[in-house]
């Protein structure tokens, strides 16, 4: 009886794991499609509009229309840049081209540039490449941790550390924000999503937080 219950529980866990894996794979496929559509369609249309506006600006004879054309070109430039930012967030080329360490460092720099949060990034390993699934999962986890901290923590400093010891990698994400009671928010703040992503790469996640004491998230996994 107990053996059957254990086998059923294991089967249920495998099914849940397969389901979550399918969900995340679908999300990544949709992200890739969205990034490609933005680049190939919307981005090209905006570039054509920008070129036409430049021609109008050169050929127009009305001085009164000049300020409007300048403002419109500026708005187009801002829109093009925003689309590039979206594409970068959805499908960061630095992750594919240069690996997880370079992508995490770029992410830290970006967060520091667009927020008032000081971000410290530390690693004790070279720009080592891991499997695609591991790199993508850890990058998405870092994105979600940064997003949660920016939205909810009111932190002034965040430290992201990646430490390799033997065949183990330890990732620690620590902020000095307002913190929270974990038992009151267990199913919020994307925690379930984080746990599922870590589980799919056979890792372990530990979240420690207290009100007014900040939050520390630790992820451990075995790598080849």
C-alpha positions in Angstrom: 0.0 0.0 0.0 2.7 2.5 1.0 4.8 1.4 -2.0 1.9 2.1 -4.3 1.4 5.6 -2.8 5.1 6.4 -3.2 4.9 5.3 -6.9 1.8 7.3 -7.5 3.3 10.4 -5.9 6.5 10.0 -8.0 4.4 9.6 -11.2 2.4 12.7 -10.3 5.6 14.6 -9.7 6.9 13.5 -13.1 3.7 14.6 -14.8 3.8 18.0 -13.1 7.4 18.4 -14.1 6.6 17.5 -17.7 3.7 19.9 -17.7 5.8 22.8 -16.4 8.5 22.0 -18.9 6.0 22.1 -21.7 4.6 25.4 -20.4 8.1 27.0 -20.2 9.0 25.7 -23.6 5.8 27.2 -25.0 6.6 30.5 -23.4 10.1 30.6 -24.8 8.8 29.7 -28.3 6.3 32.6 -28.0 9.0 35.0 -26.8 11.2 34.0 -29.8 8.3 34.5 -32.2 7.5 37.9 -30.7 11.1 39.1 -30.9 11.4 38.0 -34.5 8.0 39.6 -35.4 9.0 42.9 -33.7 12.3 43.0 -35.5 11.1 41.9 -38.9 7.9 43.8 -39.2 7.4 46.6 -36.7 11.1 47.5 -36.6 11.4 47.7 -40.4 8.3 49.7 -40.7 9.5 52.3 -38.2 12.9 52.4 -39.9 11.1 53.2 -43.2 9.0 55.9 -41.5 12.2 57.4 -40.0 13.8 57.5 -43.5 10.7 59.2 -45.0 10.6 61.8 -42.1 14.3 62.5 -42.8 13.5 63.2 -46.5 10.6 65.4 -45.5 12.8 67.3 -43.1 15.4 68.0 -45.9 12.8 68.9 -48.6 10.2 70.9 -46.6 10.0 74.6 -47.2 7.9 75.5 -44.3 9.9 76.7 -41.3 6.8 76.4 -39.1 6.7 72.6 -39.7 10.3 72.1 -38.8 9.8 71.7 -35.0 7.0 69.2 -35.5 9.1 67.1 -37.9 12.1 67.2 -35.4 9.8 66.1 -32.5 8.3 63.3 -34.7 11.7 62.0 -35.6 12.7 62.0 -32.0 9.6 60.0 -31.1 10.3 57.5 -33.8 13.9 57.1 -32.5 12.5 56.5 -29.0 10.1 53.9 -30.3 12.8 52.1 -32.2 15.0 52.0 -29.1 12.1 50.8 -27.0 11.5 47.9 -29.4 15.2 47.0 -29.3 14.9 47.0 -25.5 11.9 44.7 -25.6 13.7 42.3 -28.0 16.7 42.3 -25.8 14.6 41.4 -22.7 12.6 38.8 -24.5 15.5 37.1 -26.3 18.8 38.5 -25.2 21.4 37.9 -27.9 24.3 38.2 -25.4 23.0 35.0 -23.7 23.1 33.0 -26.9 26.3 34.5 -28.2 28.4 34.9 -25.0 26.8 32.8 -22.3 25.2 33.2 -18.9 28.0 35.1 -17.1 28.1 37.8 -19.8 24.3 38.0 -19.9 23.9 38.3 -16.1 26.5 41.0 -16.0 24.7 42.9 -18.8 21.4 42.5 -16.9 23.0 43.9 -13.7 24.3 46.9 -15.6 20.9 47.5 -17.2 19.0 47.3 -13.9 21.5 49.8 -12.4 21.2 52.2 -15.3 17.4 52.3 -15.3 16.7 52.3 -11.5 18.2 53.9 -8.5 19.4 50.6 -7.2 23.1 49.9 -6.9 23.8 46.4 -8.3 26.9 44.4 -7.4 27.8 41.4 -9.5 30.4 38.9 -8.4 31.6 35.6 -10.0 34.5 33.3 -9.2 34.4 31.5 -12.5 35.4 32.4 -16.1 32.8 32.9 -18.8 32.0 29.2 -18.8 29.2 27.9 -20.9 26.5 25.6 -19.5 23.8 23.7 -21.3 21.2 25.9 -23.1 18.4 24.8 -20.8 20.4 25.7 -17.7 21.6 29.0 -19.0 18.1 30.0 -20.1 16.5 28.9 -16.9 19.0 30.8 -14.7 18.7 33.9 -16.8 14.9 33.9 -16.6 15.2 33.3 -12.8 17.5 36.3 -12.5 15.1 38.4 -14.5 12.3 37.5 -12.2 14.3 38.1 -9.1 15.3 41.5 -10.3 11.7 42.3 -11.3 10.4 41.3 -7.9 13.0 43.4 -6.2 12.3 46.4 -8.3 8.6 46.2 -7.8 8.3 45.2 -4.2 11.5 45.5 -2.2 12.3 49.2 -2.1 16.0 48.1 -2.0 18.9 50.5 -2.5 21.4 47.7 -3.1 21.3 44.3 -4.7 24.1 41.7 -4.8 24.1 38.9 -7.3 26.8 36.2 -6.8 27.7 33.2 -8.9 30.1 30.8 -7.2 31.3 27.5 -8.6 32.8 24.9 -6.3 33.7 21.6 -7.9 30.7 20.4 -9.9 28.3 22.7 -8.0 27.1 26.2 -8.7 25.7 28.5 -6.0 23.8 31.6 -7.1 22.8 34.1 -4.4 20.6 37.1 -5.0 20.4 39.4 -2.0 18.7 42.8 -1.5 18.6 45.2 1.4 14.9 46.0 0.9 11.8 45.9 3.1 11.6 42.1 3.2 8.4 40.1 3.9 7.1 37.2 5.9 7.6 34.2 3.7 4.7 32.2 5.2 2.3 35.0 4.3 3.3 35.3 0.7 4.4 31.8 -0.2 2.3 31.7 -3.4 2.9 35.3 -4.4 5.8 37.3 -5.9 6.3 34.6 -8.6 7.8 32.2 -6.0 6.0 29.2 -7.4 7.3 30.1 -10.8 10.8 30.4 -9.5 10.5 27.0 -7.7 9.3 25.3 -10.9 12.1 26.7 -13.0 14.7 25.6 -10.5 13.1 22.1 -10.2 13.3 21.6 -14.0 17.1 22.0 -13.9 17.3 19.7 -10.9 18.4 22.5 -8.6 17.4 23.6 -5.1 16.1 27.0 -4.1 16.0 28.6 -0.6 14.4 32.0 0.1 15.0 33.8 3.4 13.3 37.0 4.3 12.0 39.0 7.2 10.3 42.4 7.4 12.9 45.2 7.3 15.7 42.7 6.9 15.8 42.3 3.1 15.6 39.0 1.1 18.2 36.4 0.1 17.4 33.8 -2.5 19.9 31.0 -2.9 20.0 28.5 -5.8 22.2 25.4 -5.9 22.6 23.0 -8.8 25.0 20.4 -10.1 26.6 21.2 -13.4 28.8 19.2 -15.7 
